[in-house]
Amino acid sequence: MSRILAIDYGSKRCGIAASDPLRLIANGLTTIPTWQLMDWLKNYLLAEEVGDLVIGESLHKDGTPNAINAEVVGFERKFARLYPAIRLHRQDEFRTSRRAMEAMIEMGVPRMKRREKERVDQMAATLILQDFMEALD
């Protein structure tokens, strides 16, 4: 089987997570500057078989798309053009950053490390992926 990759897309940086090949476990991989995302994906996709890409869908409380949505749509179009065999999905990312903070507290991550936005973004991508995988069952 192929992996599922998930992105917590942000205007400055993106958290990235991937499933194992059996699609059972979600693992945080990294956080990278958004401007480096396509290059990072190119290298990752050369090394790993990926069948699905899940992008966090950020909406306002009333369900309307927020400001980052236009950037995400542009990214999706470019990605789909370059990698047509990989299926694109959106997954609601409501409260993933807050849930990521709560998870890090439960795991005993020290306060100073919890303040590192990169850690929060990577954990948020992991939660987006976990939510997506649970919805598949």
N, C-alpha and C positions, 0 to 999 in steps of 0.2 A: 504494500500500500504506500501511498504518498503522504507526505506531511501536510499539515494545515499551518499556514503562517498567518499571524495576526499583527495588526499595526494600530497603535494608539497614535493617530496622526495629529500633529500639532504644527503651528506655524513656525516654531523655532526648532523643535526636536520631535522625534518619533520613538516611542517605545515599541519594541518588537519581541514577539513570542512565537514559539513553534511547538507543534505537537511532536510526539515521537512517531515513528513510521506506522505504528499500529493505531494511531489516533486515540490513545487512551489517556495520555498525560500531557498537560500544558506546561511548558517551561519558558521562563523569561530568558531572552537571549542577550539583548543589549538595548541601549538607547543611543541614537545617532542624530546629528544635526539634520534637519529636514532637507537641506540642500544636497546632502550626501546620500539620500535614500535610494535613488535609482541606481547609483553605482554599487551600493551595498547589496541591493537586491540582485543585481546582475551577478555579482560574485557568489552570493549564497545559492542562487538558482543553478549555477554551474556545478556546485558541489552537492546539492541536495535535490531530491525529487519532491516537488511541491505540486499538489493538485488543486488546492484552494487557498485563496487569500481573503482574509476577513479584515475589514476596516471598521473601526469604531465609528458609529453614527452619532454625532453630537447634535442634539436638538434642544431647543428652548423648552421650558416646562409645558408650553401650549402645543408642542409637537411640531412647530415650524423649524426649519433648518437655521442654524446659527451662522455666524460670519465665516467660520472655517470650512463650511460645506462647499463653497465654490472652489476652494483649493483642493479639497478631496475629490470633487468631480473631475477636475483637471488631471489630477494624479491618476484616477481610475481610467480615464480615456487613454492616457499615455501608456499605462501599464497594459491595458487590454490590447492595444495596438502592438506592443512589443512581445507580449506573452499570451496569445489568444487561447492556448490550451489550458491555461489556469483559470478556474472559475472564480469570479469575484462575488463577495458577499458583504453585506452591511450587518453590523450587530449593534444594538443599542448599547451605548456606553454610559448611560445615566448613572451617576454616582460611582463610577469605577475608581476615580482618584480618591474619593473618600473611603471606599471599600479597601483600596490598596493601603492607605494609611492605617486603617483598622487592622488589616492583616499583618502589617509590619509590627504594630504594637503587640499583637498576640504572639508573634514570632520572637519578640524580645529584641527587635532591632533598636539600637540606641537612638535617642532623640536627635542627635546631630546628624546621623546617617539618614533618618527619616526626612530631614529637611532637604536632602539632595533630590532635586526634581527628577534627575535621571532615574533614580531608584523607583520613584513613584510612577513615572511613565512606563518603565519596564514592567512593573507589577500590574499597572492598569491594562497593558497589552495582554498579560497573562490572564487576567480576569475576563477580558473580552473574549479571548480564545476559549477559556473554560466555559463561559456562558454559551458560546456558539456550539461547542461540542456537546454540552448537556442538552441543548435544543434538538440535536440530531437524533438523540436516543428515543 
